Amino acid sequence: MTTTPDAPTPLTPTITGPNLPAIAIGLLGVVVGALTIAHVSIGLTVDWNRLGPALFTGFGVLLVLAGTIGVVRRRRT
């Protein structure tokens, strides 16, 4: 009785390139850090009623774009 070897399992594709949500979170941290340093060093005051919603909206748009790019890339492979 002879046995045939099992078919090799396909390799899972490795994800290459930067992680876009991590970049977006990092950019948000850089912006908040820069504003904090500017406030401490030169006394810059920020109107958070105007800037806060814009920052979070921009962050959300970056995350949506990153998700869309991820979905499109995943379908092509």
N, CA, C and O atoms as a DFTB+ gen file, in Angstrom:
308 C
 N C O
     1  1       0.832      -1.156       0.000
     2  2       0.000       0.000       0.000
     3  2       0.895       1.244       0.000
     4  3       1.756       1.413       0.863
     5  1       0.664       2.107      -0.994
     6  2       1.460       3.333      -1.079
     7  2       0.584       4.520      -0.716
     8  3      -0.616       4.547      -0.991
     9  1       1.204       5.473      -0.108
    10  2       0.472       6.699       0.246
    11  2       1.073       7.860      -0.539
    12  3       2.286       7.950      -0.727
    13  1       0.216       8.716      -0.974
    14  2       0.696       9.900      -1.683
    15  2       0.797      11.051      -0.685
    16  3      -0.053      11.200       0.194
    17  1       1.820      11.842      -0.827
    18  2       1.948      12.968       0.120
    19  2       0.841      13.988      -0.099
    20  3       0.338      14.160      -1.209
    21  1       0.482      14.643       0.963
    22  2      -0.543      15.686       0.877
    23  2      -0.038      16.837       0.008
    24  3       1.162      17.093      -0.091
    25  1      -0.982      17.511      -0.606
    26  2      -0.620      18.679      -1.417
    27  2      -0.074      19.763      -0.497
    28  3      -0.568      19.946       0.616
    29  1       0.939      20.476      -0.958
    30  2       1.486      21.534      -0.104
    31  2       0.445      22.628       0.131
    32  3      -0.326      22.985      -0.759
    33  1       0.451      23.132       1.327
    34  2      -0.489      24.201       1.652
    35  2       0.034      25.505       1.062
    36  3       1.232      25.782       1.129
    37  1      -0.852      26.299       0.488
    38  2      -0.387      27.569      -0.098
    39  2       0.087      28.525       0.989
    40  3      -0.472      28.577       2.085
    41  1       1.115      29.266       0.663
    42  2       1.625      30.250       1.615
    43  2       0.660      31.421       1.705
    44  3       0.089      31.859       0.706
    45  1       0.494      31.905       2.898
    46  2      -0.369      33.072       3.066
    47  2       0.415      34.306       2.635
    48  3       1.614      34.406       2.897
    49  1      -0.252      35.239       1.980
    50  2       0.478      36.427       1.523
    51  2       0.916      37.272       2.715
    52  3       0.171      37.452       3.678
    53  1       2.110      37.771       2.631
    54  2       2.600      38.643       3.691
    55  2       2.239      40.075       3.356
    56  3       2.298      40.497       2.201
    57  1       1.874      40.795       4.364
    58  2       1.498      42.194       4.189
    59  2       2.779      43.017       4.173
    60  3       3.583      42.961       5.104
    61  1       2.950      43.759       3.128
    62  2       4.125      44.614       3.029
    63  2       3.679      46.061       3.025
    64  3       2.537      46.375       2.690
    65  1       4.568      46.911       3.389
    66  2       4.262      48.330       3.390
    67  2       3.884      48.825       4.769
    68  3       3.724      48.038       5.702
    69  1       3.745      50.123       4.892
    70  2       3.430      50.708       6.199
    71  2       1.979      50.455       6.600
    72  3       1.105      50.267       5.753
    73  1       1.751      50.456       7.877
    74  2       0.414      50.305       8.429
    75  2      -0.213      51.702       8.506
    76  3       0.159      52.501       9.365
    77  1      -1.152      51.992       7.619
    78  2      -1.699      53.342       7.507
    79  2      -2.423      53.829       8.765
    80  3      -2.263      54.997       9.120
    81  1      -3.214      52.997       9.462
    82  2      -3.815      53.501      10.708
    83  2      -2.771      53.889      11.749
    84  3      -2.964      54.852      12.492
    85  1      -1.667      53.148      11.809
    86  2      -0.610      53.508      12.755
    87  2       0.021      54.844      12.372
    88  3       0.370      55.641      13.242
    89  1       0.166      55.087      11.076
    90  2       0.708      56.362      10.621
    91  2      -0.246      57.501      10.975
    92  3       0.194      58.568      11.402
    93  1      -1.545      57.280      10.801
    94  2      -2.533      58.315      11.126
    95  2      -2.514      58.639      12.615
    96  3      -2.574      59.809      12.994
    97  1      -2.434      57.631      13.449
    98  2      -2.377      57.860      14.893
    99  2      -1.082      58.577      15.258
   100  3      -1.075      59.455      16.120
   101  1       0.004      58.205      14.606
   102  2       1.276      58.880      14.840
   103  2       1.239      60.345      14.437
   104  3       1.771      61.202      15.142
   105  1       0.607      60.633      13.295
   106  2       0.483      62.029      12.867
   107  2      -0.373      62.842      13.837
   108  3      -0.077      64.004      14.114
   109  1      -1.425      62.228      14.344
   110  2      -2.251      62.913      15.339
   111  2      -1.428      63.226      16.584
   112  3      -1.543      64.315      17.147
   113  1      -0.606      62.287      17.010
   114  2       0.267      62.510      18.162
   115  2       1.280      63.613      17.905
   116  3       1.568      64.417      18.793
   117  1       1.821      63.653      16.691
   118  2       2.790      64.698      16.349
   119  2       2.127      66.073      16.382
   120  3       2.713      67.031      16.887
   121  1       0.910      66.175      15.848
   122  2       0.208      67.461      15.842
   123  2      -0.088      67.920      17.266
   124  3       0.143      69.080      17.606
   125  1      -0.591      67.025      18.087
   126  2      -0.905      67.395      19.475
   127  2       0.382      67.742      20.227
   128  3       0.406      68.695      21.006
   129  1       1.442      66.981      19.999
   130  2       2.718      67.277      20.645
   131  2       3.284      68.622      20.211
   132  3       3.788      69.380      21.040
   133  1       3.205      68.922      18.916
   134  2       3.706      70.206      18.424
   135  2       2.902      71.369      19.015
   136  3       3.467      72.404      19.370
   137  1       1.596      71.193      19.116
   138  2       0.777      72.247      19.714
   139  2       1.101      72.430      21.199
   140  3       1.104      73.553      21.703
   141  1       1.369      71.342      21.886
   142  2       1.731      71.422      23.304
   143  2       3.062      72.136      23.487
   144  3       3.202      72.986      24.366
   145  1       4.042      71.787      22.653
   146  2       5.351      72.445      22.743
   147  2       5.218      73.931      22.419
   148  3       5.833      74.765      23.082
   149  1       4.421      74.268      21.408
   150  2       4.222      75.679      21.060
   151  2       3.531      76.431      22.192
   152  3       3.846      77.593      22.450
   153  1       2.604      75.781      22.860
   154  2       1.910      76.422      23.984
   155  2       2.878      76.687      25.130
   156  3       2.862      77.770      25.716
   157  1       3.713      75.717      25.451
   158  2       4.634      75.857      26.578
   159  2       5.754      76.845      26.248
   160  3       6.132      77.652      27.098
   161  1       6.285      76.793      25.035
   162  2       7.461      77.610      24.733
   163  2       7.117      79.049      24.349
   164  3       7.795      79.973      24.798
   165  1       6.089      79.264      23.535
   166  2       5.796      80.631      23.099
   167  2       4.431      81.131      23.548
   168  3       4.022      82.234      23.186
   169  1       3.739      80.341      24.320
   170  2       2.458      80.784      24.851
   171  2       1.320      80.754      23.836
   172  3       0.351      81.502      23.971
   173  1       1.427      79.908      22.837
   174  2       0.376      79.796      21.825
   175  2      -0.896      79.246      22.464
   176  3      -0.867      78.235      23.167
   177  1      -1.995      79.917      22.212
   178  2      -3.274      79.400      22.700
   179  2      -4.058      78.862      21.510
   180  3      -4.093      79.483      20.447
   181  1      -4.673      77.728      21.693
   182  2      -5.406      77.048      20.630
   183  2      -6.883      77.038      20.991
   184  3      -7.261      76.685      22.108
   185  1      -7.708      77.431      20.033
   186  2      -9.149      77.374      20.227
   187  2      -9.607      75.944      19.904
   188  3      -9.834      75.605      18.742
   189  1      -9.736      75.124      20.932
   190  2     -10.071      73.714      20.729
   191  2     -11.489      73.528      20.226
   192  3     -11.819      72.473      19.684
   193  1     -12.342      74.547      20.398
   194  2     -13.696      74.447      19.850
   195  2     -13.675      74.412      18.324
   196  3     -14.572      73.845      17.700
   197  1     -12.661      75.011      17.731
   198  2     -12.530      74.987      16.271
   199  2     -11.580      73.885      15.814
   200  3     -11.875      73.164      14.861
   201  1     -10.454      73.755      16.484
   202  2      -9.423      72.825      16.025
   203  2      -9.738      71.373      16.374
   204  3      -9.410      70.470      15.605
   205  1     -10.360      71.143      17.508
   206  2     -10.648      69.772      17.943
   207  2     -11.475      68.971      16.953
   208  3     -11.060      67.886      16.546
   209  1     -12.646      69.485      16.553
   210  2     -13.441      68.742      15.568
   211  2     -12.716      68.547      14.234
   212  3     -12.870      67.509      13.591
   213  1     -11.930      69.535      13.820
   214  2     -11.194      69.399      12.564
   215  2     -10.138      68.295      12.664
   216  3      -9.949      67.525      11.723
   217  1      -9.457      68.221      13.798
   218  2      -8.458      67.161      13.982
   219  2      -9.106      65.779      13.956
   220  3      -8.602      64.868      13.298
   221  1     -10.194      65.624      14.652
   222  2     -10.838      64.315      14.700
   223  2     -11.479      63.955      13.359
   224  3     -11.507      62.786      12.975
   225  1     -11.989      64.953      12.653
   226  2     -12.539      64.689      11.320
   227  2     -11.431      64.260      10.365
   228  3     -11.593      63.303       9.607
   229  1     -10.318      64.961      10.404
   230  2      -9.181      64.584       9.568
   231  2      -8.659      63.204       9.900
   232  3      -8.303      62.437       9.005
   233  1      -8.612      62.884      11.179
   234  2      -8.178      61.558      11.618
   235  2      -9.137      60.488      11.106
   236  3      -8.703      59.434      10.641
   237  1     -10.420      60.752      11.188
   238  2     -11.413      59.795      10.684
   239  2     -11.312      59.599       9.187
   240  3     -11.442      58.478       8.695
   241  1     -11.079      60.687       8.453
   242  2     -10.929      60.582       7.003
   243  2      -9.702      59.744       6.661
   244  3      -9.752      58.917       5.750
   245  1      -8.600      59.949       7.383
   246  2      -7.399      59.140       7.148
   247  2      -7.668      57.660       7.396
   248  3      -7.205      56.812       6.632
   249  1      -8.404      57.341       8.444
   250  2      -8.706      55.942       8.739
   251  2      -9.623      55.332       7.674
   252  3      -9.450      54.174       7.295
   253  1     -10.592      56.107       7.196
   254  2     -11.476      55.601       6.137
   255  2     -10.677      55.356       4.861
   256  3     -10.862      54.334       4.201
   257  1      -9.797      56.281       4.511
   258  2      -8.952      56.091       3.329
   259  2      -8.049      54.872       3.481
   260  3      -7.869      54.106       2.535
   261  1      -7.485      54.693       4.665
   262  2      -6.624      53.533       4.893
   263  2      -7.417      52.237       4.765
   264  3      -6.926      51.266       4.189
   265  1      -8.622      52.213       5.289
   266  2      -9.454      51.015       5.172
   267  2      -9.844      50.734       3.738
   268  3      -9.854      49.581       3.305
   269  1     -10.166      51.785       3.000
   270  2     -10.535      51.615       1.595
   271  2      -9.358      51.088       0.784
   272  3      -9.518      50.185      -0.037
   273  1      -8.192      51.645       1.012
   274  2      -6.996      51.165       0.306
   275  2      -6.723      49.707       0.661
   276  3      -6.359      48.915      -0.208
   277  1      -6.895      49.352       1.922
   278  2      -6.688      47.969       2.327
   279  2      -7.643      47.011       1.668
   280  3      -7.245      45.919       1.263
   281  1      -8.901      47.399       1.552
   282  2      -9.897      46.529       0.914
   283  2      -9.594      46.366      -0.573
   284  3      -9.679      45.261      -1.108
   285  1      -9.244      47.457      -1.234
   286  2      -8.946      47.394      -2.665
   287  2      -7.713      46.537      -2.919
   288  3      -7.699      45.741      -3.857
   289  1      -6.696      46.687      -2.113
   290  2      -5.476      45.891      -2.283
   291  2      -5.751      44.403      -2.030
   292  3      -5.217      43.545      -2.732
   293  1      -6.563      44.109      -1.051
   294  2      -6.838      42.719      -0.707
   295  2      -7.596      42.015      -1.832
   296  3      -7.381      40.827      -2.071
   297  1      -8.469      42.729      -2.515
   298  2      -9.253      42.115      -3.601
   299  2      -8.397      41.829      -4.827
   300  3      -8.701      40.902      -5.576
   301  1      -7.331      42.602      -5.053
   302  2      -6.503      42.406      -6.233
   303  2      -5.599      41.196      -6.118
   304  3      -5.214      40.632      -7.142
   305  1      -5.251      40.780      -4.934
   306  2      -4.310      39.660      -4.788
   307  2      -5.008      38.348      -4.859
   308  3      -4.368      37.302      -4.755
